[in-house]
Amino acid sequence: MEKYRELRECVEKVGLVDAHAHNIVAVDSTFPFLRCFSEAEGDALDYAPHTLSFKRSLKDIARLYGCEASLSGIETHRRSFGLDSTGSKCFGASNISAIFIDDGIELDKMHDVEWHTRFTPAVGRVLRIERLAEKILDEEKPNGSEWTLDLFTEIFIRKLKSVADKIVALKSIAAYRSGLEIDTHANKDDAEKGLIEDLATKPVRIQNKGFIDYVFTLSLEVAVCFDLPLQIHTGDLDLRLCNPLHLRTVLEDKRFSECRIVLLHASYPFSKEASYLASVYSQIHLDFGLAVPKLSIHGMISAVKELLELAPIKKVMFSTDGYAFPETFYLGAKRARETVLSVLSDACDDGDLTIPEAVEAVEDIFKHNALRLYKINCIYGSLDSKNAITCNYDPIYSNSSRDNIEFVRILWVDASGQHRCRAIPAKRFYEIVRNSGVGLAVACMGMTSSSDGPAEGTNLTAVGEIRLIPDLSTKQRLPWSHQEEMVLADMQLKPGESWECCPREALRRISKVLKEEFNLEMNSGFENEFFLLKNVLREGKTEWAPFDSTPYCSTSAFDAISPVLREVNSDLQSMGISVEQLHAESGNGQFEIVLAHRRCTHAADNLVLAREVIRAVARKHGLLATFVPKYSLDDIGSGSHVHLSLWTNGKNVFMASDESKTLYGMSKVGEEFMAGVLYHLPSIMAFTAPLPNSYDRIQPNTWSGAYHCWGKENREAPLRTACPPGISIGLVSNFEVKTFDGCANPYLGLASIIASGIDGLRRNLSLPEPVETNPSNHHGVLKRLPKVLSESVEALEKDIILKDLIGEKLVTAVIGVRKAEIDYYSKNKDAFKQLIHRY
């Protein structure tokens, strides 16, 4: 109907967040394709072709493929075209922006989690707690002792915590093991007896109620600690045990009142009961996957209507419950759109909703509710783009994913901001190094831009070794060298034990403080400025010179360099790194690439990878890319300006709202955080402007932020609040730090900023009045920021707050490196010219 045209268009176009699904299998898997249409097994599966769902779904798939509408016709098409083709067809038609995969079902020849990124921009992992428990009992061997409940508890909690920041949710299948009448005060003696009983079966399949209740309760405790949602299967073979009303004991246990619980499958056939629970318990949320598309048309509409009878729309979510076959994802998405359109149209006819309210409901049900619930800042904001990055899952890489790989580069960034790597032959990497890492002298974190030996005063010497442990979630095939991969590494004393001088761990550690104390996460987006140099012959000698001499945003500059930038953009896309814009900058041969904002830990990773891509592609084209702050003392400098915002549950809380606002268009927490950054800015610069050359860039009237102040859209201020397009007038969505350059270690730079913001929040600091004009006009009133590196180092040496939050040993190492830089470049005035080969 014409009156629902706006609603229909919204339903058809919205990008879907599929919040619950399973792994796809290879075409030659023994898992029968008939299972695409039914949950039945064995002899019962023979009757699947006689269901309404089968007959309807068969026609839908045949119409999509343009093949014969028969089971054999579809299977022939699948074999002929292959999984890449049929998968692309199904996911392209589905417009699914993100999938959360429960890989706890082990199917024949199923693909790992990472593999699914070929079909959808973002993938997250859901951890099934019962399967984790079973794997521990099957694979972990106590040292010469028998299993005890205490030993199991120690290992289970350690394993759960180790992956807590790499998953989007936990999941329990207690419903079809022992039922939902969970006793959260399970008797430990009963749990231990249950453990022994379940150990009697090999492989272990836990099904004793006392033990399952115990595992469920342990998982709730971890979920609360890490703010993870818990998905719960409801409704299954023994319906007497699976009514979600049995969960009231869990819901009324005050220890778990903050744990968000998602009831899957529309709780069918208990949809009304689930709707009631969602209406009276704040922590209950609903997901209607599986009920849609497995029921009849009438059944699907009825189930969704029953959920919405009492449940708030903000608590109802979509998933396909897709599994094994791409077609299940397509059917789930197609029928969900049709069902939601029907249900919301009826609600409009009944006067329950207006058209705008129904449109908002579509966005909430299909996307926003999941984004808010699962806290996936790593992909929020890019779900309508094919460039969204993947979530931080921990995939098990299949042999097929490493065919023809010869080397794996293990990357780290040292205290001087230099990128370094070790290359490992692929066979050794996958057999040994991926788990145990490689050894590295502690001295490597004490090296400077001028010397590959440890600087004095760092307390890092030739004595002592750490391990470089690959973070497999960051592993990428090199777009410019297809027979190689690279992976970012953590520095650990031994596998599982962090080294306090590890930059990535420092950022994670401080981010955790921000989260635990203030329920905040910091998002970051970097602007990469760099010079492209070409090799020229002058007076019989070759030297590097700027690629061109065109002005800011020059069209001719972009035309000339377009082949290089296109390749950079393509390579970044292939690595899941979103680019927001590219343009020529003011300097000769200078360009800028702006990366999308992400959770700060991911943003730092992306920045490191982006630098690698830019340098490699430039080299491939015979150019040299350098991020040196002041390549030529007679030209403009290059920065790595960073835009920052604060988020809670998927919402930008730096920006002012009805609940919290200040005079400056930001929230109270936003002001306090930013005030802390402004207060500590001289100390921060020891991390973000790490070379003497950095201070040649930070000069008045160069848009680099030379004075100690802040401003609203004032590009001469070192801290600038920003109001991008789409933000209401009077509000600001983020603030920019200009005193950050491309030689900085991004993990340490962001860690120092968060530490400063935490101090601002703890002390409820306020911002001074913003500077609305060129700060140079206030000379004598406004203080200059450090003019040389020694001044920022001196500020850091006196900064007890940053030392305490970042860590005394790490700060000591950084100060030692900076003092060595000061000493070397003060004696070798022209040595900065060699920095182009290091940064």
SVG drawing of the C-alpha trace seen along z (x, -y; Angstrom):
<svg xmlns="http://www.w3.org/2000/svg" viewBox="-7 -39 85 82">
<polyline fill="none" stroke="black" stroke-width="0.4" points="0.0,0.0 1.2,-3.5 0.7,-4.7 3.3,-2.2 5.9,-3.0 8.3,-4.7 8.0,-1.8 8.5,0.8 11.6,-1.0 13.1,-1.1 12.5,2.6 14.0,3.5 17.1,1.3 18.2,1.6 21.5,3.4 21.0,6.3 22.9,7.2 22.5,11.0 22.9,11.5 22.9,15.3 24.1,17.8 26.4,20.7 29.3,21.7 28.8,22.5 30.1,25.9 32.0,26.8 30.0,28.0 31.2,31.5 30.3,31.7 28.4,34.8 25.9,32.6 22.8,33.1 21.5,30.1 17.9,31.2 18.8,29.8 18.6,26.4 14.9,26.7 14.4,28.5 15.8,29.1 14.8,32.8 17.4,35.6 17.4,39.3 14.1,40.8 12.2,37.7 14.2,35.7 12.5,37.7 9.3,35.9 10.8,32.4 9.8,32.0 6.1,32.3 6.3,29.1 5.0,25.7 8.4,24.2 10.2,26.6 7.8,25.9 7.9,22.2 11.7,22.0 12.4,24.2 10.6,21.8 12.4,18.8 15.9,20.3 15.1,21.5 13.8,18.0 17.1,16.5 19.3,18.9 17.1,19.0 17.1,22.8 14.6,25.6 12.4,25.4 13.3,28.9 15.7,30.2 17.8,31.9 17.8,28.8 19.0,26.6 21.7,29.1 22.9,29.4 23.1,25.6 25.1,25.4 27.6,28.0 28.0,26.4 28.6,22.8 30.4,23.5 30.2,22.0 31.8,18.6 29.3,17.9 26.2,19.1 27.3,17.5 27.9,14.2 24.4,14.5 22.7,15.3 24.5,12.7 24.3,10.0 20.5,10.5 20.3,10.5 22.2,7.3 23.6,8.6 26.2,6.1 27.4,8.2 27.1,11.8 27.6,13.1 28.6,16.8 28.2,19.4 30.8,21.9 29.9,24.4 28.2,26.7 30.8,28.9 29.7,29.8 31.6,31.8 34.0,29.5 32.7,26.3 34.6,23.1 36.2,21.1 34.8,17.8 37.3,15.7 36.3,17.3 32.8,15.7 34.2,12.2 34.3,12.9 30.5,12.5 29.8,9.8 31.8,6.8 31.9,7.8 31.9,11.0 31.9,11.6 32.1,14.7 29.6,16.0 31.1,18.4 29.0,21.4 29.8,22.1 28.8,25.8 31.1,26.5 34.0,24.7 33.5,26.8 33.4,30.0 36.6,29.0 38.4,28.4 37.4,31.8 38.3,33.5 41.6,31.7 43.0,30.4 44.9,33.0 45.5,32.3 49.1,32.8 49.1,36.3 45.8,35.8 42.1,36.4 39.6,33.8 38.1,31.9 35.5,29.1 38.1,26.6 40.6,27.5 37.9,27.3 36.7,23.9 40.1,22.4 40.7,23.5 37.2,22.6 37.3,19.1 40.8,18.5 39.8,19.6 36.6,17.6 38.4,14.4 41.1,14.9 38.6,14.6 36.2,12.1 37.5,9.2 37.4,11.2 33.8,12.2 30.5,10.4 28.5,12.6 28.3,15.8 25.6,18.5 24.1,21.3 22.2,24.4 21.1,25.5 17.5,25.6 18.0,28.8 20.4,30.4 18.8,30.0 16.3,27.2 16.0,23.6 15.2,24.0 18.7,22.9 19.8,22.9 22.3,20.0 23.1,21.3 24.1,24.7 25.5,27.0 29.2,27.6 29.0,31.2 26.2,31.8 28.2,30.0 31.3,32.2 29.2,35.4 27.8,34.1 31.3,33.4 32.4,37.0 29.2,38.4 29.7,36.4 33.4,37.4 32.2,41.0 31.2,40.3 33.9,39.8 33.9,37.4 32.4,35.5 28.9,34.3 27.8,32.4 24.2,33.0 24.1,33.4 21.8,30.6 23.9,29.8 27.1,29.4 25.3,27.4 23.8,25.0 27.2,24.5 28.8,23.8 26.0,21.4 26.5,19.5 30.2,19.2 29.6,17.9 27.1,15.3 29.8,14.0 32.2,13.6 29.5,12.0 28.8,9.4 32.6,8.7 33.1,8.1 29.7,6.7 29.0,9.5 25.4,10.4 24.3,14.0 22.2,15.7 20.0,18.5 18.4,21.2 14.7,21.5 12.1,24.0 13.4,27.4 12.6,31.1 11.4,31.3 9.1,28.3 8.3,28.8 11.8,27.7 12.3,24.9 9.6,22.3 11.6,19.1 9.5,18.4 11.8,21.0 14.5,18.3 12.9,16.1 15.3,17.5 18.2,16.2 16.5,12.9 15.8,12.2 19.3,13.0 20.7,9.5 24.2,10.6 23.2,10.8 20.7,8.0 23.0,6.2 23.6,9.1 21.8,8.7 20.1,11.9 18.9,12.7 16.1,15.3 16.6,16.8 14.2,18.3 11.3,16.1 11.1,18.6 8.8,20.5 6.3,21.9 6.5,19.6 6.6,16.3 3.9,14.7 5.8,15.7 9.0,14.3 7.2,11.0 6.0,10.8 9.5,11.3 11.0,8.6 8.3,6.2 9.0,6.7 12.7,7.5 15.1,4.9 17.8,7.4 15.7,9.5 16.0,9.1 14.4,11.1 15.6,12.6 13.2,14.1 15.7,16.1 14.6,19.7 11.0,19.0 11.4,16.9 11.7,18.6 11.0,22.1 7.3,21.5 4.4,21.0 3.6,17.5 0.9,17.2 3.1,18.8 6.0,16.3 3.6,13.3 2.0,14.6 5.3,15.3 6.6,11.8 3.3,10.2 3.3,12.1 6.7,10.8 5.6,7.3 2.4,7.6 4.3,6.6 8.0,6.4 9.5,2.9 10.5,2.6 14.0,1.6 14.4,5.1 13.4,7.2 16.1,8.2 16.6,10.0 18.8,13.0 18.7,15.6 19.9,18.5 21.6,19.4 23.8,22.5 25.7,24.8 24.3,23.3 24.3,19.7 20.7,20.3 19.6,20.4 20.9,16.8 19.1,15.7 15.8,17.3 16.1,15.9 16.7,12.4 14.0,12.5 11.3,13.8 12.2,11.6 11.8,8.5 8.5,9.7 7.2,10.6 8.3,7.4 6.7,5.3 3.4,7.2 3.5,6.9 4.3,3.2 1.9,2.3 -0.9,4.0 0.3,2.0 -0.1,-1.2 -3.5,-0.1 -4.5,0.5 -3.3,-2.9 -0.5,-1.5 2.2,-3.2 2.6,-6.1 4.6,-5.5 7.7,-7.4 7.5,-5.2 7.3,-2.1 10.3,-3.2 12.2,-3.7 11.1,-0.3 12.5,1.3 15.9,-0.3 15.9,0.8 14.8,4.4 17.1,5.1 20.2,3.2 20.3,0.7 19.1,2.9 21.9,5.4 24.5,2.6 23.4,1.3 23.2,4.7 26.4,6.3 28.6,3.3 30.3,3.8 32.0,0.4 34.5,2.0 32.0,2.0 29.4,-0.5 29.1,-3.3 30.3,-1.2 27.6,1.3 26.3,-0.2 29.7,0.1 31.5,3.1 34.6,1.8 33.6,2.5 36.2,4.2 35.8,7.6 35.4,8.0 38.2,9.3 37.4,13.0 40.0,15.7 39.7,17.9 41.3,21.3 42.8,21.0 42.2,23.8 44.8,25.2 43.0,23.7 43.4,20.2 47.2,20.4 47.8,22.1 50.9,20.6 51.9,18.6 55.7,18.6 56.3,16.1 54.3,14.6 55.6,11.3 55.2,10.6 55.0,6.8 55.5,4.6 56.0,0.9 58.8,-0.1 59.0,-3.0 60.6,-5.2 57.5,-4.6 59.4,-2.5 57.7,0.5 59.7,3.7 59.1,7.3 60.3,10.8 59.5,13.1 58.7,16.7 58.4,19.5 54.7,20.3 55.1,24.0 56.9,23.1 54.5,20.2 51.4,22.4 52.9,25.4 54.7,23.6 55.0,19.8 51.3,19.0 50.9,20.3 54.3,19.9 55.6,16.8 59.2,15.9 61.8,14.6 62.9,10.9 65.5,9.1 63.9,6.6 66.5,4.1 64.3,3.8 61.9,1.6 64.8,-0.7 66.0,-1.4 66.0,-4.9 65.5,-6.3 69.3,-6.6 70.6,-3.5 69.6,0.2 71.0,0.5 69.1,-0.3 69.3,-3.8 70.8,-4.7 68.2,-5.3 65.6,-2.9 66.6,-0.1 66.3,2.2 69.6,4.0 71.0,7.0 69.9,9.1 66.4,10.6 64.0,11.8 60.3,11.6 58.0,13.4 56.3,11.8 52.9,13.5 50.9,13.1 47.4,11.7 45.7,13.9 42.7,11.6 44.9,9.1 46.4,11.5 46.2,10.3 47.4,11.5 49.7,8.8 47.8,7.3 51.1,6.3 52.8,9.6 50.3,12.4 52.6,15.1 53.1,13.4 50.9,12.6 51.5,10.2 50.2,10.2 50.5,7.8 52.1,9.1 51.8,8.6 54.8,8.6 54.6,11.2 56.9,12.6 55.6,16.0 52.4,17.0 49.5,15.6 51.5,13.3 51.8,9.7 55.0,7.6 54.4,4.2 56.3,2.5 54.1,3.8 52.5,0.8 49.4,2.7 48.8,4.1 49.3,0.6 46.4,-0.7 44.2,2.3 45.0,1.9 44.2,-1.8 41.1,-1.3 39.9,1.3 40.3,-1.3 38.1,-3.8 35.5,-1.1 35.4,0.3 35.4,-3.1 33.2,-5.1 31.6,-2.6 33.2,-4.5 35.1,-3.4 37.1,-5.8 36.8,-5.8 39.6,-7.2 39.9,-8.2 43.3,-9.1 44.2,-11.5 47.4,-10.3 49.5,-13.0 52.6,-11.9 55.0,-13.0 55.5,-11.1 59.1,-11.4 60.6,-10.5 64.2,-9.7 65.8,-12.4 69.2,-13.0 70.9,-16.3 74.5,-17.1 75.2,-13.5 73.8,-12.3 70.4,-10.7 68.3,-12.1 64.7,-12.1 62.5,-15.0 58.8,-15.8 56.5,-14.1 55.0,-17.4 54.6,-21.1 50.8,-21.5 48.6,-23.3 46.1,-22.0 43.4,-19.7 44.8,-20.2 42.9,-18.2 46.0,-17.9 47.9,-16.4 45.2,-13.9 45.1,-13.0 48.8,-12.4 48.9,-10.2 45.5,-8.6 46.9,-5.2 48.8,-5.0 46.0,-6.2 43.5,-3.8 45.8,-0.9 46.3,-2.1 42.5,-2.4 41.9,1.1 44.5,2.7 43.1,1.1 39.6,2.2 40.8,5.8 42.2,5.6 38.9,4.3 40.1,0.8 37.7,-2.0 38.9,-5.1 36.7,-8.2 38.5,-10.6 41.8,-11.2 43.3,-14.5 46.4,-16.5 47.7,-18.5 49.5,-21.8 53.1,-20.6 55.0,-19.7 54.3,-16.1 52.1,-15.9 48.8,-13.8 46.3,-12.8 44.3,-9.7 41.6,-9.8 40.6,-6.5 37.2,-5.8 36.8,-6.0 37.0,-2.8 37.4,-1.6 40.8,-3.0 42.6,0.4 41.4,1.3 42.1,-2.3 45.7,-1.9 46.0,1.4 44.5,0.0 46.9,-3.0 49.9,-0.7 48.6,1.5 47.7,-1.6 51.2,-3.0 52.5,0.4 50.2,0.3 51.0,-3.3 54.8,-2.7 54.6,0.6 52.4,-0.6 54.5,-3.8 57.7,-1.6 56.0,0.6 55.5,-2.5 59.1,-3.7 58.2,-6.3 59.1,-6.7 56.3,-7.5 57.4,-9.2 55.5,-10.2 58.3,-12.3 56.8,-15.4 59.0,-18.0 60.5,-16.4 61.7,-19.9 62.2,-22.7 61.1,-25.1 57.7,-23.4 54.6,-22.6 54.7,-19.6 52.9,-16.2 50.7,-15.2 48.6,-12.3 45.8,-14.2 43.4,-12.0 39.7,-12.6 38.3,-11.2 34.9,-10.5 33.5,-8.6 30.9,-5.8 28.6,-3.8 26.6,-0.9 27.0,-2.0 26.1,-5.6 28.3,-8.6 28.2,-10.2 30.9,-12.8 28.2,-14.7 25.7,-16.7 22.3,-15.2 19.1,-16.1 20.6,-14.2 24.0,-15.8 25.1,-19.0 27.5,-21.9 27.9,-25.3 30.2,-23.8 27.9,-21.3 29.5,-18.3 28.4,-16.3 29.7,-16.7 31.8,-13.6 33.0,-14.8 34.2,-18.1 35.9,-16.5 37.7,-14.0 38.8,-16.7 39.8,-18.9 42.1,-16.2 43.7,-15.9 44.3,-19.7 45.8,-19.7 48.3,-16.9 48.9,-17.9 52.6,-18.9 53.3,-15.4 51.2,-13.7 53.4,-15.3 56.4,-13.1 54.4,-10.2 52.6,-11.9 55.5,-14.1 58.4,-11.8 61.3,-13.3 63.1,-16.7 61.9,-17.0 58.3,-16.8 58.7,-20.3 59.8,-21.8 56.3,-21.0 54.4,-22.4 54.7,-26.1 52.3,-29.0 50.2,-29.7 50.7,-26.2 47.4,-24.6 49.5,-22.3 48.5,-23.6 51.4,-25.5 49.6,-27.1 48.2,-25.5 44.5,-26.1 41.4,-24.6 38.9,-26.0 35.6,-25.3 36.4,-24.5 39.6,-26.4 42.3,-24.7 45.1,-26.7 44.3,-25.2 45.9,-21.9 42.5,-20.6 39.6,-21.3 36.0,-20.3 34.3,-19.3 30.8,-19.3 30.8,-17.1 27.9,-17.1 24.8,-15.5 25.4,-16.8 22.9,-19.3 24.0,-22.9 25.4,-23.7 26.5,-20.1 30.0,-18.6 30.6,-14.9 34.3,-14.6 37.5,-16.5 40.7,-16.5 44.3,-16.3 46.7,-18.0 49.9,-17.4 50.1,-13.8 52.4,-12.9 53.3,-9.9 56.4,-9.0 54.4,-8.3 53.7,-4.8 49.8,-5.0 49.2,-2.7 51.3,-4.8 49.9,-8.0 46.3,-6.9 47.2,-5.4 48.5,-8.7 45.4,-10.5 43.0,-8.1 45.1,-8.3 44.8,-12.0 41.1,-11.8 40.7,-9.5 42.4,-12.0 40.0,-14.7 37.0,-12.4 38.3,-11.5 38.9,-15.1 35.8,-16.5 38.0,-19.0 36.4,-21.8 37.6,-23.4 38.7,-27.1 37.0,-29.4 37.6,-28.3 40.0,-30.5 37.9,-31.7 40.7,-33.5 44.2,-32.7 46.1,-31.8 49.1,-33.8 47.0,-36.9 47.1,-36.1 50.9,-35.8 51.9,-36.6 48.5,-35.5 48.5,-31.9 51.4,-29.7 53.2,-28.0 53.2,-24.2 56.7,-22.6 58.8,-24.1 61.4,-21.3 61.3,-17.6 63.2,-18.2 60.3,-20.4 57.7,-17.7 60.1,-15.1 60.5,-17.3 56.7,-17.6 56.3,-13.8 59.1,-13.3 57.0,-15.4 53.7,-13.8 52.9,-11.4 49.4,-10.7 50.5,-9.4 53.4,-7.5 51.0,-5.7 48.3,-4.9 50.7,-4.0 53.2,-2.2 56.5,-3.4 58.7,-1.0 57.2,-1.8 57.4,-5.6 61.0,-5.2 61.8,-3.4 60.1,-6.1 61.9,-8.9 65.2,-7.1 64.6,-6.8 63.5,-10.5 66.6,-11.7 68.8,-9.7 67.0,-11.3 67.6,-14.8 71.3,-14.0 71.9,-12.6 70.1,-15.2 71.5,-18.1 75.0,-16.8 73.9,-15.9 71.8,-18.8 71.2,-17.4 70.6,-13.8 66.9,-14.3 67.1,-14.0 67.7,-10.2 64.4,-9.8 62.6,-9.4 64.0,-5.8 62.7,-4.9 59.3,-6.6"/>
</svg>
